[in-house]
Every structure is written in structure tokens, then in C-alpha cells.
Amino acid sequence: MSRYWSALVRDLKPYVPGEQPRIADLVKLNTNENPYGPSPRAMAAIAAEASETLRLYPDPEATALREALARYHGVEPGQVFVGNGSDEVLAHAFAALLKHDRPLLFPDITYSFYPVYCRLFGIAFETLPLDEAFAVRRSDYERPAGAIILPNPNAPTGVALPRSEIEALLKAQPDVPVVIDEAYVDFGAESAIPLVAAHPNLLVVRTMSKSRALAGLRVGYAIGGAELIEALVRVKDSFNSYPLGRTAQAGAIASIEDEAYFQDRRSAVIASRGRMERELARLGFEVLPSAANFVFARHPDHQGAALAQALRERAVLVRHFAAPRISDHLRITVGTDQQIDRLIGALSEII
């Protein structure tokens, strides 16, 4: 079949998402899904929208959703862009903002979709190593560049930069686009959105898959200056003019408006993360400080791949990356207290 492929496709190495297996009584801690369900108000809004009106196209500009996001974040609707999950929003950003004569900069250990997009869109890039504590060194990015993208908190490490460091980077690099990917920011990091007003080169990308528990709905968005948003819209309208369906728009709006539920479930995940960190440390794991809904940990006496396999044999699924510097680490999603009990019990047997 490959004789029909273009040269571009033959050279691509696609992103590999977290496994979604069908295993009985599985504790699934490998894809950073929220252990709690979406807001009941969001569920009701989705159900109400699943009606005869589905025969009609949705609002291509998602006006009501962008207005709701603008109110929530204290910006103008013209500063908000929405898409099918943050991955699609990022794809549009790579095409619209991150391809320049000089290379795009991002960390060597980070979201592995970034190099995939670079190859897809023909973007030259350079990766800069995290420091010994697996943190981004802001000073490394104060060099000639075409653009910069940083996840904050980083994935898969969970380590976050304070907003002051991002602000310093923006001041040092006022002439290049800077994208801050905030997929996990609600679990303990500082958002860069307050910096948008003073920095027209800043684009902040968010998702409703993690803290809002809407991974199955596929809603992502970006906030930035109107000039950056217009670039994203131009790409979107050249690719997919109706990105979000009616149910997605309705559910996302209802979730944004249910602040009490969001804060309650977010706090529960953060509390469970602290408990999981303490239990892992008790078993001898070295755990990086996490501001996400997962932890990144290694045991000095056990190989990461062997631990992941032994957990799988006990129906506990975690994420292992066979990559330099992190091959002995496991990325473990924060689950419910019951799921954490299963994880710690399995690890106690193994270790």
C-alpha cells in the first residue's frame, strides 16, 4: 500500500497515544484522564442538545462558547479561539505561528506531539535539555529563535514554571511567537493568561479534557492577541470550518458556568495527588514535584519497563516512555482513592 503514499507520509513518525485496552477490572492510570465525571450541568446540556437540531450545522464561530470563555478569563471574545481538543488548536498554531526561518525551540523531554507536528508542517526545530531537576531553564530560551513552545506544567514531568519566569522570557523575546501549552495548569500551576494583555506575541493553549473531565467531547481553546487569533482562524477556515459540534459547544459552556463543581473536583484531584506522592515516597520512589494530574516517578532499584509490565499483569496501567534520561520513570495519572489503593498495593507486592 505504501506505493500510494506521498513522500511526506513515508517520513512521518506519528504520535503514539496512551493505550486504551479492554482488560477486566482495569485501573487505568496511563492517559491522564480525570477520575471524576463531568459537571452534571454539562451532562444535562449535552443531553438537551442531542435532539432534532443535530441535522443542522453548528455555529462555525462557536460564538456563545467563545463569549463564555472570554467572560471566564477576563478577555475579549476576539482573543479566544476554539477547536477539537487542544491538539487541533496546537496543530493550527504550528502551521500559523511557529514556522519561521529560525528554528522552533522546545524542551528535549516534553509532549511528544511537538516533533510530530514539526515534521508534518516542515518546521525546523531544536530541543533544549531540561536541567538535572527536569525543569526548564528559562535562560536557555533567550537566544535567536523563530518561535518557542513550552508546556506548563511540562509533560510528562509535571514540573511547572512560575508565571514570573514566563513573563521574563516574553520580555527577553518580544519579537518571536511564544506558545504556552497549559493542558494541566488547573492542577497547581500559574496560568500565563494574565500576561496576554501586555505581550502580543503570547498564545496560551488550554484544554477541557483534563480538569473539566471532557476528554470525550474534544474541546480545546487558545487565548491571545487578536493578531494571533486571526492567524489561527485563517488556518481553521482553510481546513475545517465547523470544528465543534452542537453537543460539544453546549457541554463546554455548561461546564464553564459550573464553577463550584469544577473547584470541588479539582481540589479532590490535588489532594489525591499529594496522597499518592507520599505513598510512592514511602515505597522508595523518587517523585518529581508535580503541578499536574499525574506524577513522574522512578524507583532506584527497579527498571521502569519492568515495573510497568508487572503492574499491567496486576491490571494496573501506567505510562512508560522508552526514551533517554526517563526510561526508568513512570508517569502515573492521579486516580480515585480506590484506584490509588490498588496501585500502591500492586507496587508493594512488586517491590
C-alpha positions in Angstrom: 0.0 0.0 0.0 2.9 2.4 0.7 3.4 2.9 -3.1 0.4 5.2 -3.0 1.8 7.3 -0.1 3.3 10.7 -0.5 6.9 11.3 0.5 5.7 13.3 3.5 3.7 10.4 4.8 6.5 7.9 4.4 8.8 10.1 6.5 6.3 10.7 9.3 6.6 9.1 12.7 3.1 9.6 14.2 2.4 10.4 17.8 1.5 7.3 19.8 -1.4 8.0 22.2 -1.8 6.3 25.6 -3.1 2.7 25.3 -6.9 2.2 25.7 -7.1 -1.6 26.3 -10.0 -3.8 27.3 -8.9 -5.5 30.4 -11.3 -6.7 33.1 -11.2 -4.7 36.4 -8.6 -2.4 34.9 -7.1 0.5 36.9 -6.3 2.9 34.1 -3.7 5.4 35.1 -1.9 5.9 31.8 -3.7 8.7 29.9 -4.2 11.5 32.5 -8.0 11.3 32.3 -9.9 12.9 35.1 -11.1 10.2 37.6 -14.3 12.0 38.2 -17.1 12.6 35.7 -18.0 15.9 34.0 -20.2 18.5 35.6 -23.8 17.3 35.9 -24.8 20.6 34.3 -22.6 19.8 31.3 -24.1 16.4 31.1 -27.6 17.8 31.1 -26.7 20.4 28.4 -25.2 17.7 26.2 -28.3 15.6 26.5 -30.6 18.6 25.8 -28.6 19.4 22.6 -28.9 15.8 21.3 -32.1 16.5 19.6 -33.6 17.0 16.2 -31.5 20.1 15.7 -28.4 17.9 15.1 -29.5 17.9 11.5 -28.3 21.5 11.4 -24.7 22.6 11.2 -23.3 24.2 14.4 -22.2 27.8 14.8 -18.9 27.7 12.8 -17.5 30.5 15.0 -18.7 29.0 18.3 -19.7 32.5 19.4 -21.5 31.6 22.6 -18.7 29.4 23.7 -16.0 32.0 22.9 -18.0 34.6 24.8 -18.3 32.3 27.8 -14.6 31.6 27.8 -13.9 35.3 27.4 -16.0 36.1 30.5 -14.3 33.4 32.5 -10.8 34.5 31.7 -11.4 38.3 31.6 -10.6 38.8 27.9 -12.5 39.8 24.8 -14.2 37.2 22.6 -11.9 38.2 19.7 -9.0 36.9 21.8 -10.4 33.4 22.0 -10.1 30.6 19.5 -11.7 27.1 19.9 -11.0 23.8 18.3 -11.4 20.0 18.5 -9.2 19.5 21.6 -6.0 21.3 22.3 -4.2 19.0 19.9 -6.1 20.5 16.9 -5.5 24.0 18.4 -1.8 23.3 18.6 -1.7 22.0 15.1 -3.2 25.2 13.8 -0.7 27.2 15.9 2.2 25.2 14.5 1.0 25.9 11.0 0.0 29.6 11.6 2.6 30.9 14.0 5.6 28.6 14.6 7.1 28.1 11.1 9.9 30.6 10.5 13.4 30.8 9.1 15.0 30.3 12.5 14.2 27.0 14.4 11.4 26.5 16.9 12.6 25.8 20.4 11.1 23.4 22.9 12.4 21.0 25.7 14.1 17.7 24.9 11.7 15.9 27.3 8.2 17.2 26.6 4.9 16.5 24.8 5.9 14.1 22.0 3.4 15.6 19.6 5.6 18.7 19.1 8.3 17.0 16.9 5.5 15.2 15.0 3.9 18.5 14.1 7.3 19.9 13.1 7.8 17.1 10.7 4.2 17.3 9.4 4.5 21.0 8.7 8.2 21.1 7.7 9.3 23.2 10.7 12.9 23.3 11.7 13.3 22.8 15.4 15.8 22.5 18.2 15.3 20.8 21.6 16.9 22.2 24.7 17.7 19.9 27.6 15.9 20.1 30.9 18.1 20.7 33.9 19.1 18.0 36.4 15.9 18.5 38.3 13.9 18.1 35.0 12.9 21.8 34.9 13.0 24.2 32.0 15.9 26.7 32.2 14.3 29.9 31.0 17.7 31.4 30.2 18.3 28.7 27.6 15.5 30.1 25.5 16.9 33.7 25.5 18.7 33.0 22.2 17.9 33.6 18.5 14.8 31.6 17.6 11.9 31.5 15.1 9.4 30.7 17.9 9.1 29.0 21.3 6.6 26.5 22.7 6.6 25.4 26.3 4.1 23.2 28.2 3.4 24.5 31.6 3.3 22.3 33.6 5.6 20.2 31.4 4.6 16.7 30.3 5.5 14.0 31.2 7.4 15.5 34.1 4.7 17.6 35.7 7.2 20.3 36.7 5.9 23.9 36.3 7.5 27.3 35.7 6.2 30.2 37.8 4.5 32.9 35.8 7.3 35.3 36.6 9.7 33.1 34.6 7.3 33.1 31.6 7.0 36.9 31.9 10.8 37.3 31.9 11.0 35.1 28.8 8.4 37.2 27.0 10.3 40.3 27.8 13.5 38.8 26.5 11.9 37.5 23.3 9.3 40.2 22.3 9.7 39.6 18.5 9.0 35.8 18.3 5.7 33.9 18.9 5.7 32.2 22.3 3.1 29.4 22.9 2.4 28.2 26.4 0.6 24.9 26.4 -1.5 24.8 29.6 -3.2 21.4 29.4 -2.6 20.7 33.1 -2.4 24.2 34.6 -5.5 23.9 36.7 -3.9 21.3 39.0 -1.4 23.7 40.6 0.5 25.9 38.1 0.1 29.7 37.4 -1.6 30.5 34.1 0.1 32.8 31.7 -3.3 34.3 30.5 -2.9 37.4 32.6 0.2 38.2 30.6 -1.6 38.2 27.2 -2.7 41.9 27.5 0.9 43.1 27.7 2.5 40.7 25.3 1.1 40.5 21.8 3.4 37.6 20.9 1.9 35.3 23.6 -0.6 32.5 22.8 -1.9 30.3 25.7 -3.5 27.0 24.7 -5.9 25.2 27.1 -8.0 22.0 27.1 -11.3 21.0 28.7 -10.2 17.3 28.6 -8.3 17.2 31.9 -9.6 19.5 34.7 -13.1 19.7 33.2 -13.3 15.9 32.6 -14.5 16.3 29.0 -11.8 14.3 27.1 -14.5 12.5 25.2 -16.1 15.8 24.0 -12.9 17.2 22.4 -12.8 20.9 23.3 -9.7 22.9 23.3 -9.1 26.7 23.0 -6.4 29.3 22.8 -6.2 32.9 24.2 -4.0 35.5 22.8 -3.9 38.8 21.0 -6.3 39.4 18.1 -3.5 39.2 15.6 -2.5 35.7 16.7 -6.1 34.6 16.9 -6.8 35.8 13.3 -3.9 33.6 12.1 -5.4 30.6 13.7 -8.8 31.3 12.2 -7.3 31.6 8.8 -5.8 28.2 9.1 -9.0 26.7 10.6 -11.2 28.1 7.8 -8.9 26.6 5.3 -9.1 23.2 6.9 -12.3 22.7 8.9 -14.8 25.5 9.1 -17.1 23.6 11.6 -14.7 22.3 14.2 -17.0 21.9 17.2 -20.4 20.2 17.1 -23.5 21.4 18.9 -23.2 19.0 21.8 -19.5 20.0 22.3 -20.3 23.7 22.4 -23.3 23.2 24.8 -21.4 20.9 27.1 -18.4 23.2 27.3 -20.4 26.3 28.1 -22.3 24.5 30.9 -19.0 23.2 32.3 -17.5 26.7 32.4 -20.6 28.0 34.2 -20.5 25.3 36.9 -17.6 26.8 38.9 -18.4 25.1 42.2 -18.3 21.6 40.7 -15.0 22.5 38.9 -13.3 23.7 42.0 -14.5 20.8 44.1 -13.3 18.1 41.7 -10.1 20.0 41.0 -9.3 20.1 44.7 -10.1 16.4 45.1 -7.5 15.5 42.4 -4.9 17.7 44.0 -5.5 16.1 47.4 -5.3 12.6 45.9 -2.1 13.6 44.2 -0.5 14.5 47.5 -1.5 11.2 49.0 -0.2 9.3 46.0 3.1 11.1 46.2 3.5 10.3 49.9 2.7 6.6 49.4 5.2 6.3 46.5 7.9 8.0 48.5 7.2 5.5 51.4 7.9 2.7 48.9 11.2 4.3 48.0 10.2 6.1 44.8 11.8 9.4 43.8 8.9 11.6 42.8 9.2 14.9 40.9 7.2 17.8 42.3 4.0 17.8 40.2 1.6 20.6 39.3 -0.4 18.3 37.1 -2.9 15.5 37.5 -0.1 12.9 37.3 3.2 12.2 38.9 6.5 11.3 37.3 8.5 8.8 39.5 11.3 6.3 39.4 12.4 3.6 41.8 16.2 3.4 42.1 16.2 -0.4 42.4 13.8 -1.2 39.5 13.7 -0.6 35.8 10.7 1.4 34.6 9.7 -1.0 31.8 9.8 -3.9 34.2 7.7 -2.1 36.8 5.1 -1.1 34.1 4.9 -4.7 32.9 4.5 -6.0 36.4 1.7 -3.5 37.1 0.0 -4.4 33.9 0.0 -8.1 35.0 -2.0 -6.9 38.0 -4.4 -4.9 35.8 -2.9 -1.5 36.7 -1.9 0.5 33.7 0.6 3.4 33.8 2.6 5.1 31.1 6.3 4.3 30.4 8.5 6.1 27.9 11.5 4.3 26.5 13.4 7.5 25.9 16.8 8.7 27.1 17.0 10.1 30.7 13.5 8.9 31.5 13.4 5.2 30.7 13.2 4.3 34.4 10.4 6.7 35.1 6.7 6.0 35.2 4.0 8.6 34.5 1.1 7.8 36.8 -2.2 9.5 36.5 -3.9 10.6 39.7 -7.0 8.3 40.2 -9.6 7.9 42.8 -8.6 6.9 46.3 -9.7 3.3 45.5 -7.5 3.3 42.3 -4.6 4.7 44.3 -5.1 1.9 46.8 -4.9 -0.7 44.0 -1.8 1.0 42.6 0.1 1.1 45.9 -1.0 -2.4 46.8 0.4 -3.7 43.5 3.6 -1.8 43.8 4.1 -3.1 47.4 3.8 -6.7 46.0 6.3 -6.0 43.2 8.9 -4.1 45.2 
